[in-house]
């Protein structure tokens, strides 16, 4: 059996359906603006919002302001732009409060992993508070070592730079060859962790990167976290009481 001392996880489209959640939240925000008086077709506004996000990135803070600047002025007649933006933001956050949750098998897996001696951590791209909020809302924070949470915004190294993964291993006193990384992106997660010397696991459950190809092959592929537990049993000798 191979040795394994720690596992780091990506967040988005790995621990929860980021792609599905984002679409739902954005559509709800547009619906709220229309209810506030915006006179426009919801689907056209949604497509324009997607363009804004593609152009300015998902972490940009002024999506809805930019969106309104791009719409026909007649669509905003009789409306206050700040109220429209506020309605959109409120609807987005309301969706987050109601709908943001981890895949059920993710929580099942973390409960079992927490009973081992493995170091459990996070390596994620994004803004530090935004990504940290996801860890809290997904209810996985009790299972991860707080010292083992590495968010690109606060580390100062971004994906797919392998130095990010090497830094995480160094801080946690882990050898990369005995450390696993689980993520959904063939290049930012699989290629990068391979180049850093980690054991790579490509999570192919869903998301916008399913059809993309990286330059390297993952060590393992999974479609859910029960399959991850199975790999840990069969290849690394852990006993989770699963029937093989």
N, C-alpha and C positions, 0 to 999 in steps of 0.2 A: 504493500500500500504506500502511496505517496504521502509526503508530509504536507500539512497545511496549518498555518499559524494565524491567518487573518483573512477577512473578506471585506473589501470595500464595494459600495454600491453607488451607481448613478441614481438620480431621482426621477427625472422626467421621462415618461413612457417606459420606465423600468419598475418603479414602485407603485405608480398609478397612471391612469390614462390621461396624460397631459394633452394630447392631441384632441381627444374627445371632449375633455373638460373645457379646453380653450374655445372650441367651436360653440359649445353650449353657452358659455358665459358671454361670448361676444354677440351671439344672436340675441340673448336676453337683453344685453345693453342697448342694442339697436331697437328692439321692441319698446324699451323704456323711453327712448328718445322720440319715437313715433307717438307714443301715448302722451308725451309732453308737448306735442304739436309739430314735430318735424314732418314735413309733407314730402315723403319720398318712398320709393319702393324698397322694402326691407332687404330683398336679395341683392339689389344693386348696391345698396349702402354696405352690405356685408362684404361684397367683393371689393369695394373701394377700401374698406377697413383692412382687409387682408393685404391689399397693395401697400397701404401705409405701414403695416407691421413688417412686411418684407423689406421695405425701403429703409425704415428707421430702426429695425430690430424689435424683438418682443420686450426688451427691457427698457425701451424708451418710455418716458413718462407722459408724453403729450399726444398719444394716439388720437384721442377724440377731438382735440383742438385741431390737429392737422386734418382729420377727416372732414370737419365742418368747413374748413377753408377750401376743400376740394369739391364741395357740393354746390349745386345750382343755388344762387342766392334766393331764388323764389321758394326753395324748399324750406328756408329758414324764416320766411316772412311771418311776422307776428311772434317770433320766438326769441328768447334770451339765450344766447349761446352758452353762457355759464351754467344756466339751469339745465340745458341739454346735456352738457358734459357731466354735470353733477348727477343727473339721472342715469346716465350710462355707467358712470363709475359705481354708483350705489347698486345698480342691478348686477354689475360684474361681481362686486364683493358679496352681495346677497347669494349669488350662485355659489361662490367659494365657500361661504358658511354652510350652505345646505349640501353641496355635492362633492366637495373635495375629500376623497377618502382613498386609502390604499386598496389594492386588490386584496380580496379576502385571503387568498393563498399566501400573499406576502406576509400578512400578520401571523398566519399559522406558522410559516417558516421561521420568522423572527423569534417567535416564542420558543421554538425548539432550538434554534441556534444560540439563543441566550443562555441555554443550559450547558453549553460547551465552554471550553476555555479559549475559543476563538476570539480574536480582536475583531469587533464589528464596527465598521465606519462608513463614511460617505465621502465620495469625491464627486463634486458637481459643478457644472458651469453656471454662472449667473451672479446676480447681486446677492450680497451676503444675507440681508434680512429677508429678502423675498424667498430665497432657498431655505433659510432657516425656518421661516414660517411654514413651509411645506412639511418639514420634518416634524414640526409640532402638530400641525393639522392632520397629518397622516397617522399620528399616534405611534410613530416608530422610535421617538426619542428615548423611551425607557430602555430600549434594547441596544442602542449604540453608545460607544464610549465617546463622551463629549470632546475629548482630546483628539479623537479620530475623525472629526468632521472638517473637511477641507473644501472650501468654496472658492472658486477662482478669483472672485472679487477681492477677497481678503488675503489670499495667498500671494497674488501678484503673478501667477503663472496660469495660462489658459490652456485648454485642450485645443489641439491634440499634442501639445508639447509633452513628451514623456517625462520631463523634469517634474511635472506636477505629481505624477504617480510615484516617482522616486523620492520626492520630498515627503509625501505622506508616509511612505515606508520608513524613511529615515527618522522622522519624528516619533513614530510608534515603535521604533527599534525592531522592524520586521525586515526580513530578507525578501526581496521581490520574488524570487523563485519559489518561496513558500507562501506567497500571498496571492489571493484571487481578486479579480475585478469583474463585476457584473454590470453590463450596460447595453444600451439598445443601438448605439451608433457604430456602424462598421469602421469608420475612420477615427472619430474622436474618442471612442471607447476601446474598440478591439485593436486597431492598429497601434494606438498610443500605448495601451497597456502592454501589448506584445513587445514593443520597442523598449519599454521600461523594464522588461524581464519578468512581468507578472504572469499569472495563469489567467487567460482571458475567457470570459463566458459571454456569448452574444445572446441577449434576451430578445427573441423574435416574436413576442406576443402580438404586438400591434404597434402602430405609430407611423410617422411619415418617412422613416428611414428603412422600412422593410425591404424595399427593392433596390436599395443602394448597395454598392460593393466596395469593400476595402481592398487594401493591397496585401493584406495578410489574412491567414485563416485563424479563426478562434480555436482555442483548445477544446471548448465545449459549446454546444448550442442548446438553448432551452426555450420553451414556450410558456412555462409557468414556473413558480418557485417550488412546487412539489417535485418537479424534475430536477431542480437544483439540489434538493435534499437527497434525491436518488443518486445523483452524481457523487455527493459527499459520502454516501454510504458505500457505493461500489468502488470508487476510485481512491478514497481517502480514509476509509475505515471507520467513519462515524456511525453510530447506532442511534437511529431515530425511531426504531420500531416499525419501519415501513416494510411492507411485503415486496420483495424484489421479483 
